[in-house]
Amino acid sequence: MKKKPLAQMLNEQADLPGVDESIRNFAVFQDRWEEIRDSYAKGWTYKNIWKVLCREGQFSFGYCAFMGYVRKLRHRELLLERENNGAEKDEPLQMKRTLADPGNPSPTKVELPVYGTKRQPGTPGKF
C-alpha cells in the first residue's frame, strides 16, 4: 500500500465539510506558495499576484488574509534558514522589505520606508 504525502492528506482534510474556512484558504495558499514566491522574486508585487489569482478563481479570500499568509510562510522560511546556518536563538530575526528588479534574476535588497514614519522637513512627497 502506497502512502499519501502528508501535504496531500492535509489538503484533503481541509476540503471536508465543517472545516474552518481559514484552514481551507491557507491550504490553497500553500499549494501556490512556490509560484507566488518566484513571481515576487521576478518583480511582481504581492498585490498583482493576489489580484490575478482571485480573478482566475484560485483564491476567494481578501488581500489582508493573503498578506498574513505571506508573512507567516516567509517567517517560517527565515527560521529554517537561520537554524540551518547555526544562528543563535537569542539573535533577533530580521525581515527586510525588498525591491526586486524584473531584469535581474537575483535582485539586490533595498531598504524601503516603513509606513507611519514622519517626513523630514524639506523632503518632497507625502508619507
N, C-alpha and C positions, 0 to 999 in steps of 0.2 A: 504494500500500500504506500503510495507516494504522499508525502506530507505537503500540505499547502504552505506557502510562505506566510509568515506572521502578518506582514502588511496586508496581504490579501484577506486573511481571516478577519483582521480588524476592520477593513473596509466593508466586508460583507456584514459584519455585526452592526456597523454604523447605518446600513440600509434597512435594518429591521424596524418594524413599526414600534412606536413608543420611545424610540431613541431620541434624546435631546437634539434639536436641530443644530446647535453649535458643534456638537461632536461630528455630525454628518458633514457640516461645512468644512471643518478642519480636515477631515479625511479627504474630501475633494481637493482642498488646497494642497495637502501634502503630496497627492498624486502629481500635481503640476509644479511642485517646488523647484525642481532642477531646471525646467524650462523658464520659469519666472526669474530665477537667479541668473541664468545665462543671458536672457533678454535684457535684464538690468545691466549686466556687465558690458553688453554691446551698446549701451547708451540710451535705451528706452527707459522712461520714467515708470515708477510703480503705478501711477495714476493711469497712464496709457495702457499698460499691461492689464490692469483691472478692468478698464472700460472695454477693451477688446474681448476679454474672457466673458464678461457679462453680456455683451452684445451677441456673442456666439452661443449663449445659453449654458456656458460651463459653470459660472458662478451665479448664485442667486442671493448673495449677501452683500452688505454695504462696504464702502471703501474703508471705514474705520475698522471694521472687523478684519478686512483684508490686511491692513497695515499692522494690526495686532498680531496676526499670524506670521507676517514677515518678520516682525521684531522677535517673536518667540523662536522661530527657526534660526534666525541669524544669531541670536544669543546662544542657542544650543551649539551651533557650529563653532562659535568663538570659544565656548567652554571646552569642546572636544579638542580644538586646535591647541588650546592652552595646556590641556592635560598631556597631549602628545609631545609638546615642546618642553614639558617638565617645569612649567612656571610655578611659582609659589602660590599656594592657595590664598594667602593673605593679600597678594598683589591685586589692586583693583582692576576690574575688567573694563576696557575702553572700547566703546563702539563709536566709530567716526563716520560722519556723513561724507559721501564721496561724490564727485562728478565724474562720469565716465565719458570718454571721447569715443564716438561711434567708429572712427577710423583706427583707433588704437586697440589691439586685442588685449593688452594688459595696461589699463588706464592707471594713471598716477592718482594718488589720493590728494584731494584738495579740501581744506577745511571750509565749511560753509557757515554762514552766520546762523546763530541759533535764534529762533523766534522768541520775541519778548525782550531782546536786547535793545538798549536805547541807542538812537542815532547820535553820533558825535556832532557837535555844533560845526557848521560849515561843510558838512558832508552832504552831497546831493542825494536825492532819492528818499524813499519812505521806508520805514521798517514797520 
